[in-house]
Amino acid sequence: MKLKEREMRKSYGFILALVVIFMSGLLLSCQPAAPTETAAETTAETTATTVAETVAGEQINIGIIGPQTGWATVYGEHVVTGVNMALDEVGNSFNGRPIKLFIEDTKAEVEVMITKLDSLKQRDKCKIIIGPSLGHEGDAAPDWAKKNLDVLIMVGYSAPQDMTMRDRTPNIIRAGWTADQDIFRFGEFCAKDLNYKKVIIVGQDYAYPWGQTAGFKRGFLENGGEEVSTIWHPVEMLDFSSVMAELQNRAKDYDAVMYNGGGAQVIAFWKAWEQYGMDKFYPQLLGGANIPDVPILPEVSDKFEGVYSSMHYCDGLDIPANIKFKETCKTKYGFDADAIVLQGYDTMRVILKALETTGGNVDDTEALEKAILAIKIDDSPRGHFSFDEYGGAIQDIYIKQVKKVDDKLTNVVIKTYKDESQFGPYADMKEQYMSMPPDGRDYPPGNKDEYMADIAKYLGQDYVDKLVENGGWQE
């Protein structure tokens, strides 16, 4: 019996082996032949097409940081409005890919801004961020950008020059302005055209007004002005009675007053100016870039007419692009467009043009940066602009004056300085200019003799001698 069982097991084993051999051969015969060169290329093309189709449908995430609450709300909200205006023109998409905005409120606090930047990158996967919009935020942004070179920062309304100058990093690009850039020529204008010798600047005590004051001092003192004195006040101060008293006491020694602030403080300053009859002490109130801003004009009296200022945008600029821009903002959003809305609008348009060059690739930050620096915009509401090698805009700067047009206060261009870079009159001596200390609360000096001695250390005595010989900057 045992022998018979052993023989049966051998038979089963033999049969099983035959089955295994047969099935292996069958499987091998069913394998496809190795692809020819043409077949392999077809497979690669199919894979590439599939990937491209996937990318084409992917959402593009863009972050925006800026104050959405608090004293500086307008500087954040209006940037968002401008961005939305630009996106509306393209159906909120790029080549079929939806563009989604992730908006974060900095509350005008640097610490909050840094946290929001981290969130936009890590949580929301934003490779492009628009912002910040305030001076002190802008001073802090380069440090974060240098640690996150894979994120492109397109500056919002923030204007400290060193973001795209002494503290520059390739992933920060500014389609807007610097505080100094917009006012270098205004200082020259006040010295040469208005023939003022001594000016008092009253301003909010933080980075942006410091930059505006620094730029004004350079233009004023290098072109015949003798002194710029400063009075700083807390950022949110609304009671200017003590300031008016001081201005009255100093009126016999100074030619004019410039206010250098923004928002509610401008309105409060002007009300105090009228209440104290300051027009009897000074012939003219001068304005920093934000003083005659569009939202301010309906809140002041008609006596505001005549205020001079300078900027890279003028609401009264009579060109087709600006007319359309203003009409769209008023119709769709219910308020008059200003330079802040312009900033968001132009910045988003620059991003869209860069995406055309990169084929929609937002992961290659270096490619985006290279594409943006090569862009030239000819149909902006401000006119035209391009970029310098440091990532700053080159654009026209307008001397403006508030006038009544169609029974409405409006800024009107009275003089234009063509194609000014962020270096202004120092465009041919960038390294020497950047060798000087950055803008500060009391730097550069406001006294002409002290000022000239200071710049001689950095720009050279020959430069100072030529200023004296030529009577200032030469056109």
MODAJO-V554295 format. One record per run of one state. SS is the DSSP state (@ for helix, = for strand, . for the rest). FROM is the first residue (numbers start at 1). TO is the last residue. If there is no record, write none. Layout:
ss = <SS/SS>
from = <FROM/FROM>
to = <TO/TO>
//
This chain:
ss = <./@/./@/./=/./@/./=/./=/./@/./=/./@/./=/./@/./=/./@/./=/./@/./=/./@/./=/./@/./@/./=/./@/./@/./=/./@/./@/./@/./=/./=/./=/./=/./@/./@/./=/./=/./=/@/./@/.>
from = <1/2/31/37/58/60/67/74/89/93/95/97/106/110/123/128/131/135/148/152/155/161/165/172/174/184/193/198/205/207/222/227/234/241/254/256/261/264/276/278/281/285/288/294/298/302/305/308/312/320/334/339/359/365/374/377/381/383/388/393/406/408/421/424/427/430/436/440/441/443/444/447/448/460/461/471>
to = <1/30/36/57/59/66/73/88/92/94/96/105/109/122/127/130/134/147/151/154/160/164/171/173/183/192/197/204/206/221/226/233/240/253/255/260/263/275/277/280/284/287/293/297/301/304/307/311/319/333/338/358/364/373/376/380/382/387/392/405/407/420/423/426/429/435/439/440/442/443/446/447/459/460/470/475>
//
